Amino acid sequence: MNDALYELKAAVTDAVGGPVTALADVERIPLDYDAFLAHRTVSRIQGHALVGGERVAWSMIEKRTAGPALASAYLLDNGRREVNAYASGVLAGIAPGIGTPRMHGKLRDAEGGMTLWLEEIRHEGARPLDAETVLAAAHDLGGMGGLWAGRRLPEPWYFSGWIDRHSQPEAIEQGLATLRRRDPRAAAHLGDRLAAAEQLVLNQARYRGILESLPHTLCHHDAGGANVFHSRGRTVLIDWESIGPGPVGADLASLLFSSVRRGDALASVVMPLVEEALDTYATALRAEAPTVTFKNIRLGFDAAVALRWKLAVDVVAGIEKGEPPRRGSLPDEDPAAALEELIALVDLLLASAGRALHKAP
């Protein structure tokens, strides 16, 4: 028996809760999740197992990252980090309101590729996310933020580059050039937002300073709607590839902003909820860490949103080309509707950016 089959059999044994003597009808069904990343596959793997003489159906999620000969350093780092997060035990009971998929097994192959076999989570709600799920997730993320606030987070494998990942310093020069063209079509849609967006880009170093000065906690750092499930009465988060330290409020920015950007929630649902979600998140966080002030939580949220300046540039570039940016989870969305949603999100971006500078010490 080769290593892959041996480890898969062990993973199925963990999943079905009994000794597996044989596997049959093994089938992989590719999933769209992260399909844009070359040399990364996410599939549903399923089949039957012979357990104590009985034929038992099983199903899991298989995440595979190719080895260094094919996969980018970015993918390799992410894959290793998620394996470390599961192997370390940090995800077990990470917070009372936060669930994580169970890891059934893992494999590192001879080429350095990594495979994780994970419990399949079923979302018990609407997609795009509805208001109830967004608010429940905001509460549970706040509870996690409070539980870990102020703790030492010394593990060397934790992700520390989250600010650069969002603020994309390598793209600033080109982004400013796009905004400064003041294309008449973009100006017709965005008006004074173009000048405000330019200032937002120029102030990225200030937002970094704000975020680095705030109380820190343990963050998921990718708590957008695609990674948020409502299951068995609590929030379950998948994809722990970016876990690491970050300021209070950062995960709420991912939930509210990134969910709309990717089409995992609608602006018409999220925008009216922003203040309520912030209050819900802050209340849950402060129940665990009462010394963290609401002001700092609000500042962390606003400054983390302000890192996402690239949205404004993408909207301008899309208007210039006559092709509004596509939202990955809504590939068939009407272009006019997509543009309206994204301009509403630009308004949140600029409002948060202005507030962060005004409220910063």
Secondary structure as GFF3:
##gff-version 3
##sequence-region A 1 361
A	DSSP	alpha_helix	3	16	.	.	.	ID=ss1
A	DSSP	beta_strand	20	30	.	.	.	ID=ss2
A	DSSP	beta_strand	40	51	.	.	.	ID=ss3
A	DSSP	beta_strand	54	65	.	.	.	ID=ss4
A	DSSP	alpha_helix	73	88	.	.	.	ID=ss5
A	DSSP	beta_strand	98	99	.	.	.	ID=ss6
A	DSSP	beta_strand	103	108	.	.	.	ID=ss7
A	DSSP	beta_strand	114	118	.	.	.	ID=ss8
A	DSSP	alpha_helix	131	148	.	.	.	ID=ss9
A	DSSP	alpha_helix	162	167	.	.	.	ID=ss10
A	DSSP	three_ten_helix	169	171	.	.	.	ID=ss11
A	DSSP	alpha_helix	172	180	.	.	.	ID=ss12
A	DSSP	alpha_helix	184	190	.	.	.	ID=ss13
A	DSSP	alpha_helix	193	202	.	.	.	ID=ss14
A	DSSP	alpha_helix	204	213	.	.	.	ID=ss15
A	DSSP	beta_strand	216	219	.	.	.	ID=ss16
A	DSSP	three_ten_helix	225	227	.	.	.	ID=ss17
A	DSSP	beta_strand	228	231	.	.	.	ID=ss18
A	DSSP	beta_strand	234	237	.	.	.	ID=ss19
A	DSSP	beta_strand	244	247	.	.	.	ID=ss20
A	DSSP	alpha_helix	250	253	.	.	.	ID=ss21
A	DSSP	pi_helix	254	258	.	.	.	ID=ss22
A	DSSP	alpha_helix	259	262	.	.	.	ID=ss23
A	DSSP	alpha_helix	267	270	.	.	.	ID=ss24
A	DSSP	three_ten_helix	271	273	.	.	.	ID=ss25
A	DSSP	alpha_helix	274	288	.	.	.	ID=ss26
A	DSSP	alpha_helix	294	306	.	.	.	ID=ss27
A	DSSP	alpha_helix	310	321	.	.	.	ID=ss28
A	DSSP	alpha_helix	335	359	.	.	.	ID=ss29
###
